[in-house]
Amino acid sequence: MRTRLLALTAVVFSALVSAPAQSAKAQTKTGPSKAYNPPRMPDGHPDLQGVYDVATLTPVDRRSGTKLVITKEEAAKLENSAAGRREKEDAPLDPNRTAPPKGGDGSPGPYGNVGGYNYGWLDPGSKVNIVNGEYRSSIIVDPADGRTPPLTPEGQKRMAMLRYRPTSDAAESNDPGLDKAPGAYDDPERRPLGERCILGFGSTSGPPILPDYFYNNLHQIVQTKDSIMILAEMVHDVRTIRMNAKHLPSNMRLWLGDSVGHWEGDTLVVDTTNFTDKTAFRGATQDLHVTEYFTKAGPRTLLYRFTIDDPNTWTRPWTGEYSWPMTDSHIYEYACHEGNYALGDILRGARERDKEAAEGSKTGGK
C-alpha cells in the first residue's frame, strides 16, 4: 500500500511541477535567510527538544528535469488534490458492494490492496515541505537534479542479489506476487523489518530520518549535555546520540549505527557509522556513513539536513534537507511486537495445505 501512496505522490508532482530546473543559485539555497536565536539549554547550546511531525507531500527524489522550488500556487494545487483525495477516501463504503477481484483492482483504498488499511487509518502528509520560505519538490538537494546518484557497478550487482532481502527502508508490504519472482511473503526470513517490528519502514527510524508517507510520523527529541535521544513513533525506535565521544570499535555493529554528536555553532552535527549489514539502507553496505545537521530555524521549526556517503554503493555522496514542524500532538505507544500469532498461523496453514496436497497426489486427487 505504501508503494502506491509514493507512486501517487510522484504522479501528482509530475503533473504540476514540470518547468525546467532553476539556476544553480536557486537550486543550492539552503538554511534560514536570517539567523534565528533559539532558546538555550543550561549548557548554552540551542534547545532542540520537542515533538516534530515529519509528514509531507514532498517526495525524497525529484521527478527528472523538474525544479527544486515550486510556486505557492503549485503547492496549493498539490495540497488541495491531497485534501480532495482524503475527503473521497474517508467517505463511507457501500455495504452492498461486490467483492474485489483477486489481488485487488489497483485503485486506492481497500479494493486496490485487499486486506490493506482503509485510508482513514493513514496519514501520508497534507502539506508541501517549506525550507527557507521555499516550497520544495524534493528532499534531495544535491545532486542538483534532486535524484539519488547512480549505483556503482558493485552496488548494482549487490542490489540484484538483495532484491528481496529486508532493508531499513523497505515498505510495509513489498511482494511482487506468486506469478513473478520470489517475494517478501514467500519466506519468513524475507519479511520486511518493519513488519517484524525491528525497524520502522521507510527509514523513518533513520539515519537518515525520512518520511514514511504512511502514518506514525512523529519524532521526539530529548536533550542533555552528554547525550541526545530521538524517539521515532514508528516503531518505537530510540536513537541515542553520544555527545563529544569516539565511535565504537569497528567490530561493534548496530541496527541504527553508532551516532556521535558535536555542536558547530548552533547546529547539532551527528556522525553515524558502524551499521550492521542487516539494514542496508537503499542497498548500502555496512560502511555507510551518514552525517546529519539539526538546526532550529524558528520557534516551531527544525531544519534537518543529511549527507549519505558509501563509495561501495553510489558514485558520489548525496544530500537532502527538509523542515520538521513542531507539533503539540502526543506520541503514543506503537504496540508492534515481533513473533506475533499471525506468522505462526500462516506457516501452520501452509504446512496443512502441503499435507493435503501430498495426500491428494497419493489418491489421484480423489
Beta strands, then each sheet from edge to edge (+ up, - down):
strand 1: 50-53
strand 2: 69-70
strand 3: 130-131
strand 4: 134-136
strand 5: 140-142
strand 6: 218-223
strand 7: 227-232
strand 8: 237-243
strand 9: 258-264
strand 10: 267-273
strand 11: 289-298
strand 12: 301-309
strand 13: 318-325
sheet 1: 1+ 6- 7+ 8- 9- 10+ 11- 12+ 13- 5+
sheet 2: 2+ 4- 3+
end
